[in-house]
Amino acid sequence: EILGSSTDAEAEVLENVKRRMRMQKESEETTSSSVKKWLVMSLRRDGSNASLCHTSWITSMDCPAGDYEYIDIVIKGEDGNSRRLIIDIDFKSQFELARPTATYTELSDTLPPIFVGDENKLRRIISLLCSAAEQSLKERGLHIPPWRRTTYMHSKWLSQCTKLPTSRGNKEAKSSTSGSSMVTKWTLPNVKPKRRDFGGGSL
């Protein structure tokens, strides 16, 4: 199975997120970013150590610039050590392709709409899906865009992130890489020129 087995902790977090997303339908939050903020605050009220994470990266040789938002939650593992889980409430759509082959469609259909798991599980999924996407595009005679390659997809969830404030009373943001964090003062980001969104969806 593409996701592999889930731990009891992952399954518990996933069920909690699903339950709150059903509750969210009754809230006034409608945009993707506001829904994520709402979910983080809802999880925190339940005592969870959840944060809204923002990643951004500059253009490199094989990877265009971009940015992304997801949620993380720190739980205590079975060994007593802290464990960081990534939560993405719009996960499946990030791997959509134009004119996918039957093989790719069958594979991507196994992805859950909501992902809960650690970085190792996420790396395995990205590697498998990006390889399959490349094969699908080649078979269709289509160009493989850089935002469908492994490097770009890794950057979404696995590059350095800033933990954003989720309410007006929160004046600080935390920067972290792979779960480690440092506190930095939150300042209004510089306005950047609009660029094409290479996030989820088809080509």
Secondary structure by P-SEA (a helix, b strand, c coil): cccccccaaaaaaaaaaaaaaaaacccccccaaaaaaaaaaaaaaaccbbbbbbbbbccccccccccccbbbbbbbccccbbbbbbbbcccccccccccccaaaaaaaaaccccccccaaaaaaaaaaaaaaaaaaaaaacccccccccaaaaaaacccccccccccccccbbbbbcccbbbbbbbccccccccccccccccc
